[in-house]
Amino acid sequence: MKRMLKGLVFSSLILFGMSSLADSSCCDTCCEETCCDDCDDCCNICGCGSPCGFLPRPQSWNAPRDLVGWQQFINQFEMDEIYGAFYITPAFTRSFRECRIAGFIFGEDYNNGNLTISGSRRGVSNDTDAVGATQRCANDWLADYFGLSPNFESTVKFCPRVSNFILDFGMYLGLDEVWEGGFFRVSMPLVHTRWKLGMTEKPVTEGTIGFDAGYMGEGVVELANLPKTFAEAIKGVTWGDMTEALKYTKIDASCCERKKTRLADIHVSLGWNFLQDEEYHMGLAIRAGFPAGNKRCCTYIFEPIVGNGGFFELGGSLTSSARLWEADDAESSFWFYLDANVAHLFKRKLQRVFELDGKPNSRYMLVQEMTSTVENLYLETGATTSPLHQYNGKLVPLANLTACCVDTSIGVMGEVAAKFTYNSGNWSFDLGYNLWGRTGEKVCKGCCLEDKKWALKGDAVLVGQSAQQATDKAPLSATQSEATINAGTNTPTSRAFEEADRLNSNIDPTKTGAYYANGVEIRHQVDTASQMNTSSAPKFISSSMLKTGKTPSALSHKVFAHLSYAWTNEDEMDDNWEGFLGLGGEAEFAGKTDGLYATLSQWGLWIKGGFYYN
């Protein structure tokens, strides 16, 4: 007995040590790129935000895998000593229904399994006119935001896949010698997870024109300085005044799988079987979960996650069984088992990236920095009235501004597993159903954006020139608060590009002609015969406009089966060891909550083996 306890304690210490070692490392490498796991270094700005990426069911929450194969060795009746069981379960899971994962990440713009990227001047053949321009589709993403040519077009497809290699360690200790019906349980799965976004791109039209002078900065941005494909652009590139590459929610266009190896959440339960007989039992337990996996840093939109995302858990468990039938010779029996777990996930400071409310995927839109120091920009010929702000020569992806460490929690996570078990001699067969669910994430609300500093660019022209002297450049105050990831407001998706769009034909009101000093008109730097428009009252984005989003609620349904064999030792010995070994499998189907499939559909296989001692 003492040897058994020492062995179990030693095993537990080893596993806890592995957990500490795994969580102490800040960075991993994947395809020679660094992925930071410790968000503490990021938490230097306050804010509240929507989640980044995809947070599926934790690998550590799997009641079926824990329930099967060893039921005859735990929760035993009329024991007057400490007894225990220990298992090791190698398992493998893989996701399917890839389109649902992609649809969760990219929303309605991921149309019929494709995402189209097209420029504001789709169909044009040169940069001096609108000849050949064609209308863009409503769900297209605006290529201009990514530094792609204004007449670029491609179709992108995603085939996301998640694979988990799991080595699950579990222990049950019956405490009847000191506490009748008492028990202690530990579960510690070691997980190697691989996530692959599976992006492929089929260019439809390669870009042939660069950006006009004034569109992405004061000067012309030549085609040679722009990325050639969306796959190249989304890695994080710079051009013109966009000198700060995308830092967060990047779309991984590489063929590699992003990987993590960690202990997932460590679950510890202390409980009491308050009803117990040869034919049934029922017990309750206090259950705590300690995060040993990684946390999302939101560097990529599809980041590998081990565990529940970094939350501490506290809740309870129910365990129960009832014998429904037994043969006269007691060699065969039919049982029903029901286990349930529920927990609250406590508040932690974790990284999230926010979008603008009502503007899906706006994290990839460009915002322009504005300044209250206005020079050489007037709203009338008398050159006495100026807007209060003008463009300050800097463009940034919205995600770079709205990546914040926030206080976040999840109200409830829970699961219930029910199974029927048929026992015949040393063999047993389990068949069951599992329901898992999670409520939506709750986040704090705070300030992320400096007041009256940032505005949506859309497809606005930012800089014009004096009608008298071409070298006299004038930053404008043109903003587009109604722009979306799909289009700016100068050239909406409802029509094709027109020449007048160069002049800021549809910017935030009140739209007015722009003037340089002494009442000289400000002209477009290509169409030098026409006056530019600017916004007399630029509209800014603010913290109040950020979507107070959350990891949404999630639900899944699972069916599972397991076949096992138990070796028994009938010898009258002080050390009575018995073993068990079995093979099982599961199929899990994501349910729809709030219109979304917010967890994985996946299948899995496992081998569960262990020993029992009394």
N, C-alpha and C positions, 0 to 999 in steps of 0.2 A: 504494500500500500504506500509506504513512504517513498519507494523508488518511483512509483507512478506519479505521485504528487511532485516530486523533484523534477521529473522529466517534463511534466506539463508546465511548471513554473519556468524551467529553463527555456522551453520552446517559446513561451509567451514573451520572455525577456528578449530573446533573439529577434522576434518579429517586431516588437516595439522599437528595438534598436534600428532595425531596417527602416521602419517608418521615419524615425528621427533623421536618419542619414539621408533618406530620399527627399524629405521636405527641406533640408538645410541647404540644398543646392539651388542657387538662384536661376541658373541658366542651363538650357540644353542646346544642343545643336541639331539642326535638321537641314540637310542639303547645304551645309556650310553656312547656315544663317543662325543667328542667335535669337532665342525666344525667351524672354524674361518671365519668370514665374512669380517673383515677389513684387507685389504691387505697392509695398510700403514706400518704395522710392518714388512712386508716381503721385503720391497723395499730397501734393503741395498746392492744390487748388480745391476750393469748395464747389459743391454742385450736386445736382441730382440728374439722373439720366436713365435712358432706356438701355436695355441690355445689348451686348454685342454677341453675335454669333448664336450658337445652338447649344443648349444644355439639356441633354437627354436624361433618361432614367439612370441614376448612379449604378455602377457595376456592383456595388456593395448591397444594394437593395434587391435581393432575389430570394424571397421566402421559399419558392419551390425547390431550389437547389439545396437550401438548408434543411428543408423538411423531409426530403426523401431519404430512403436507404438505411436509416439508423433508428427508426422509430421504436423498435423493440428494446433498444438499449438505453433509452432516456425516459424520464418521467415515470420511473418504476414504482410499483406499489409494495408497501410493507418492507422497505429497506431499513436496516438499522445501522448502516455504516455509510461511510463516504464511498461513492462509486463514480465512475466517469467514463466518458467516451471522447474520442478525438478523431477527426477526419481530415483528409487532404483531398481536394477536388480539382484536378486539372480540367479546365473548360475552355471552350472556344465559342465566340458569337460573331455573327456577321449581319450587317444591315441589308435590307432590301427595300423596294419601293423608293428608289432614289429621287424620283421627281417630286415626291412629297417633301423631302428634305430641302431640295432646291427651291421649291415653292415657299417654304417657310422662310428661307433666308432672303429671297429676292421679291417675294410678294407677287402681285398680279402682273407685274412687268415680265415675269417669267411665263411667257405665253406659249401654250402648246409645246412645252419642253424646250423653248428657245428664248434667248434674250438678244435683241437686235440693238446694235450700237450704230448710230448714224449721225452725221454732222448737220449743222444748221443750213448748209448749202448743198444738200443732197441733190445730186444729178448735174450740178454745174460743171462746165468744162474748163473755166479759167477764173481768175480772181478779179476780173474787171467788170463783169456784168452778171446777169441772172439767167443767161441763156441755158436752157436745158434743165432748170431747177424743177424738182419734183417734190410732192408732198411727202412728209414723213409719217410713219404710223404712230398712233397715240401712245403706245407702250414702249417705243424706242427710247433708249437712253441717249442723251445728247453727247456726242463724241467730243465736242469742244471742251467739256469739263475735264477730260482726261488728256488733253494736249494732242488729240488726234486731228488730222486735217478736217476742215469744214465740209469737204465732200467725201470723207471716208465712210464706209459702211461695212459691217461684218455681222455674222450671226454666231452667237456663243451658246454652247450647250454644256450643262453640268451633269455629272454622274457621281454624286457624293457617296462615299462608302466608309463605314466604320467597322473595324475589326478589333476584337478584344481577345487577348490570350490571358487567361486567368488561372491563378493557382490559389485556391481558396482554402484557408486554414480555419477549422472550427473546433471548439471544445465545449463539452457539457460536463459539469461537475455537480452530482447530487450530494446535498449537504445533510442527509437524513440523520447522520450520527449526531450532529449538533443542532439541527433545526429540521424537524419532521416536515417533509414536503418541500423544503427549500432547495434552490438550485442556482447555479451561476453559469453563465454562458459567455463565450467570446467568439467573434467572427472577424477574420482579418484577411481579405482577399488581396493578393499581390497581382497587379494588372499591368500588362503591356498593351497599350492601345495604339492603333494606327488609323489616322484619318486622312482621307484623300478626297479632295474636291472634284477631281476628275474633269477639269475644264478642257474643252476643245473649241477651236475657233476656225470658222470658214470665212475668209475674206470674200466679200461680194464685190466691193469697189475699193481699190487702193487709193489713198489720198494723193492728190496731184497739186494741191495749192496749200500755201502756208496761211498764217494769220495776218490780216491787214494791219498796217500801222494804226495804233490806237485801240486795237481790240483786246490784246492781251498785254499791253504795255505801250510805252511811247512809240517804239519803233516796230518795224516789220519782224515777224518771227518766221524765218525761212522754213520751208518744208524739210530741208535736210536736218534741222534741229528738232524735229518732232518724232515721236515714236511711230513705228510703221504698223503696229498691230495693237489690239486691245490687250493682248497678253503681255506685251512689252510695257504698255502704258500703266497697267494696274499694279505693277511691281513698285511703283513710286518713282516718277520722273519729274523733271522741272523744265520750264520753258518760260520765256518772257518774264513777266513780273511774278510768275508762280515759281518762286525760288525755294519753297519749302515743300518737299515731296510728301505724299500721303504717308502718314505714320501708323494709322489705326484702321482696322477692318479691311486690310488689304485682301485682295482676292488672289489666292495662290494659283498661278497659271502653270506651275512646274508639274512635272510628272511624278515627283516624289511624294511619299506619304509622310505626314508629320506624326511624330511618335512621342509617346511618354511612357515611362515605366515608374510606377509608384505603388505603394500600398494605398488602397482606397480607404474609405472611412472605416475606422475600427469600432465595432459595435460591442458593447458590454452590457449584459443583462443580469439583474439580480431579482429572482422571483420566488413565488410560493404556490405550490399546487394545493389549493384549499379544498378541492374535491378530488378524491383519488380512491380508486377501487380496481379490481382486476379487469373490470369491463369498461371502465371509463376514467377520464381525468379532466380536470380543468384548472388552469393556473394563470396568474397574472404576474407581470414583471415590470420593474423600472428599467428602461433601456436608454443608454446614452451612446452617442456617436461622436467620435473624435476625428476631425479631418486630417488625413495624411496624404491626400492627393494634391493636385495642383489647382491653382486659381486662374481664371481667365484674365489675361492681360489685354485682350482685344487687339493685338497686333494684326491678327488675321481674322477674317470673318468665319472661318471654319477651323477652329483650334482644337487640338486633342485635349480631352478632359478625363481625368481619373478621379472618381469619387463624386461628391455632391457639389463641387465648385468652391469649397473652402468654408463651409458652415459647420458650427458645432450643433449637435442635435440632442434633444432630451424629450423622451416620451415614454410610451409603454408598450407592452406586448401581451397578447392573449395566446395561450396554447390549450388545445383541447382534443379529446379523442373519444370515440365510443365504439365498442364492438357490436356489430350488427348481426353477426352470425358466427357460429362455431360448430365444426363437425363433432360427432359423438366421440371420436378418438382424439379430438383436440389437435389433430395434425393440420387441419385447414381452418382458416377463419377469414372473416370479411370485416374490415374496419373503416370508419370514417374519421378523418382528421381535419381540423380547422385551426390555422394559425393566423394571427394578425399583428401588424406593427404600425405604430403611429408616432410621429415626432414633430416637434416644432424646430425650425432651423433658425438659430439665433442671429441677431444682427452682427454683421461683419462689415468692415471697410474693404470694398472690392472695386475693381475697375469696371467702368461701363462707358459706353459711347452713346451720345444722344443725337436725336434727329429733331427736325422741326415738326411740330404737331400738324398733322394733316398733309405732310409731304414725305411719303415713304421713300426710303433710300436717299434722302437729302444729305446724308453723311458724305456723299461723294460730290456734292455741288460745290462750286467755287464761291467764296465770299470775298468781298473787297474791303480793305481797310480804308476808313474815312478819317479825315482830319478837320478840326474846326478852324485851322489856319488856312483861309481861303485867299488865293492869289490869282490874279488875271482871269477871273471868271465872274461874269455879271449876267443879270437876267433881263436887262433892257439897254437900249442904245445910249442912255445917259451915263452908263457905267458908274452908277451910284448904289445899286442894290445887288447884293450877292447872296447866293444860298449860304446857309449856316455851315455847311460842310462840303468837302470835295474829296475826290479820290486821292489816296495818299501813296500810290505806287506799289501796293502789295496785294497779292492774291494768295489765298490759303484754302485748302480743302476744309469743309466744315468739320469733319471728324477730328482734325487736329486741334480745333478749339473746344470741342465738346467732350473730349476724353477726360473723364473725372473719376477719382476714387470717391465712392459714396457709401453711406450706411445703408445696407440692404438686408432684408430677411425674407424668409418664406414661412407663411403661417402654418401650414400643415403639409406633411408628406405622409402617405400611408399606403399600406397594401394588405390584402387578405388572400390567403391561399387555402384552398379546400381540395382534398384528395380522397379517393377511395383506394384502399389497399387490400389486395388478396394475398394471403399467406398460405403456402403449402410446403410443409416440411421446412427446409432451410431456405427456400425461395420466397421472394415477395415481389409483387408487381404493383406499382403505383400509377394512377391516372388521375389528373387533377386540372384545376382552373385557378388562375391568379389574376387579380385586379389590382393595379397600381395607379396611384394618382398623386398629383401635387397641385396646391393652390398657386396662384400667381405671386410673383415676387413683389415685395413692397420696398420702395426706395424713398429716401429723403428728398426734399426739394430745397434747393439753395441757388446760389449765384455762380454761373460759370462764365458769363460773357461780360466784358466791360461795356458800360452803358454808352450808347451812341458812338460806337466805333466800327461795327461790322454791318455790312449790308450784302444782300444777294446780288451777284453780278448778272446771272442769267446770260443772255447774249447781247448785253449792252456794250456799246463802244465807250471806252473809258477816257480817252485822250483825243483832243482835236488840235487844230492849228489855226493861227491867225490868218485871216483872208489877205492881209497885207504882207506878212512875212512868214514863209513856210517854216522857218527855223524856230518861230515862237510857238511853243507847244503849251496847251492848256488842259490840265486834268479837269474832267467834268464832274458832275454830281448825279449822274444817271444811275438809278437803282431799279431793281425789278423784284419787288416783294412777292409778286404772283408767279415767279419762275418756279419750275419743278425740275426734278431729275430728267424729265422727258423733254423739256424745251424752255427756252426763254420766252419773253413776251413780244419781242420784236418780230420773230418768226415762229408763230405757234404751230403746233402739229396740224392745225385745221387747214393750212394752206402751204404752198411752196414759198421759198425765199424770193423776195422782191428787192429791187434796187433801193427803195425808200427805207428798207430795214437797216441799211448802213447808218442812217441818220438818227437812230434811236426813235423810231416812229411810234413805239408803244412802251414807254417807260412809266415809272411811278409819277402820278400827278403831283403838282400841276406841271405838265410838260410845257416847256417854253424854249424859245430860241436862246442859244448861248452866245455871249459876247465877250470879246477880249477887251483890253484897255482902250479907252477913247471911243467906245461904241463900235469897234470893228467886229464883224461877225467871226465866229469860230466855225471853221469848215471841217469837213471830213478830209482825212489825209490822202484818200484815193479819189473820192468824188469832190474835188476842190471847188466845184461850182455851187455846192449846196450847203446851207447852214445846218449845223448840228443842233440837236435838241438835248436838253438836260432837265433834271428834276429840280424844281424850285424848293421842294421840301423832301429831301431824301428820306426813305423809310429804312429803319434799322431793324436788325434782328436782336432779340433780347432774351434773357434767361426765361422770362415768362412765356416765350413762344416755344421753348424746348418741350419735347414730348416727355411727360413724366411716365415713361413706359416701364416695362418690367419683363422679366422672363415670364411668359404667359403660363396659365394653368396647363396641365398635361394629364393625359390618361392613356392607359394601355391595357389590353386584354391578352392573357397568355394561357396556352394549354401546354401541359407537360406530361411526360411519362418516364418511368424509371423501373428497371429490372435489376434486382440485386440478390446476392447469395451471402448467407451468414455462416461462418464456421463457429461451432460451439465446442466448448471444452467441458466435458462432463466429469472429469477426474476430480476427486475430493482433494484439492490442493489449496494451500493458503493463497497462492497467486492464481486467480482464475481469469485468464485472458481469452477473449473471443475477438474474431475479426469479421469484417464485412467488405464486400466489393460489389459495385454495380455500375451500370451504364444507363445514362438518361439523355433526354433531349427536350427541347422546348421550341415553341413558335409563338412569337409575340407580335401583336398588331396594334399600331398606334391608333388611339381614338381621337376624335375631333372635338376640340374645346375652343370656344370663342372663334370658331371658323378656321382653326389652324390644327395641323398635325405637328404638335410641339415636342414629340419624342420619337424614338426610332421604332420602326418595324424591323424585327430581327429574328434570326433563328440561332439555336445554340445546341451544342453537344457537350457532355461531360462524362468523366469517370470519377466515381466517388468511392473512396476506400478508407478504412480506418480500423480502430480497435476499441474494445470495451474491456473494463476491468471492474471487478468488485471483490 
